[in-house]
Amino acid sequence: MNIQDLIEKYYPNYYSSEKIARYSDLSKLVDDEWEEGDSADDLLESEYHGNAHNPDIEKDFRELQEEIINEALTNLFYYIKN
């Protein structure tokens, strides 16, 4: 199981989570895979002033990724325990 599989399976309300949506948008920005007009592009414009090379993008992505992984692992350990 890779990290993305872990997150999808054990993060609470994965498919309706605003945090996961932001994580996905930040991932697109980090990987340079956003498209004009998509939600990642909107995030780039609104929070990073359209600067795709803003170092805060990577920082924000890593911080959010850590938070999401920790929540997913907490749920995994809960399921294992019970």
C-alpha angles and dihedrals in degrees: 000000000000126000094264091052090050092051094047093049102040108025108103114252090354097173095050100035119123088203091057091047090054090046090053092050092048089048090055090051093048091048093043091238104125123117129217110272098017123118092262089055089050090052091048091053098042101043106020100035092241092297106137089185095057106133090216089072092066092041093050091046093052093047093049092044091054091049093049094047091050091052091048092049091049089055092045091053090047091054092046091049094048 
